[in-house]
């Protein structure tokens, strides 16, 4: 609590937190119902599972390309916000784009709409989320505040708009996109007119040729990352776990859940409320997970997150009562922080922290998008053929394999410490 109080006095923490809140609010107001919008026969586009898979697959392909560029550019920019401002400008245009361009094209010229939509959505949101998270994490290390405590405001923003999204969607889905534009415009103005304070000066000589976090990496440093076997180990882990979970949670679960109710409208309203409650809890967990990591370690926290991920997917395959499925969905609020925060810390612990944006983009976001490109359409077709239950069982089996693989492949917290060392509370007590 003392650390959180100190953060509230930090102007860069406040700016970063408000930026997170506005970005996730402008994204969540429409993204939380995007899959339902694509599939709904009454209020959406009535696309098939294979078509939805194609949309997500091409979105991931565009995001994949942009992730490489965003990571490299932001690592060169350091803590400057030029790229973030460009992305925020795109988010401010989501309303007119989806209403007047994206929807008509998907209905009349499907593949043209898919490709154009993938570019716009990825530039502003799907690749943008990784950029804003990486930039905020870099601010946290340069201006001495806890990343998780800033990132949790993004979840609060998402939760607030998700509460209203279900009701707005039943009135007119276009409202969700236009409110997203309004929030994106406010975010853009914040980024343009806010200024960072001076970071504390920490003189630290390079150790064994490793760049300090404040150093500016070269393109050679960035490409050298791909020669590290340890990076490919974590990439494979992410592809087998987070990628499959993302396909389940974004591409399939919303339509599955709303189909459990008497009418789609009731399901959509309940889903909006449940999604909001879940993200509120997730926001609280983002503040708690750093404390958990200090108790059990980075690697253990990550493995716990994968275990909860497996339980949630399998649970949805085994029960079909709305109450039980709602309870199981709440596990997402625990699992997501227990995966995202340890992954970030894993990169800055075992790799050069000066390349944190590139590492996060390539090791986490890009690897997840590669998996989405490969898996979205086949899993969508599998759903069309076998239904949700068998598809969920298949996905949960892969995630279980990922957890077993991670147990053997992930580095322990005291192995290959090429970045910022991580000390658990128990270790600190012994050293004291």
Secondary structure as UniProt FT lines:
FT   HELIX           2..8
FT   HELIX           11..31
FT   TURN            32..33
FT   HELIX           34..39
FT   TURN            41..43
FT   HELIX           49..77
FT   TURN            78..79
FT   HELIX           82..91
FT   TURN            92..93
FT   HELIX           94..97
FT   HELIX           98..102
FT   HELIX           103..108
FT   HELIX           110..121
FT   HELIX           122..126
FT   HELIX           128..142
FT   TURN            143..144
FT   HELIX           147..171
FT   HELIX           173..193
FT   TURN            208..209
FT   TURN            213..214
FT   HELIX           219..224
FT   HELIX           225..227
FT   HELIX           229..240
FT   HELIX           242..246
FT   HELIX           247..252
FT   HELIX           253..258
FT   TURN            259..260
FT   HELIX           264..296
FT   HELIX           298..318
FT   HELIX           322..329
FT   TURN            330..331
FT   HELIX           332..335
FT   HELIX           337..350
FT   HELIX           353..355
FT   HELIX           356..359
FT   HELIX           360..366
FT   HELIX           367..386
FT   HELIX           388..409
FT   TURN            413..414
FT   HELIX           425..431
//
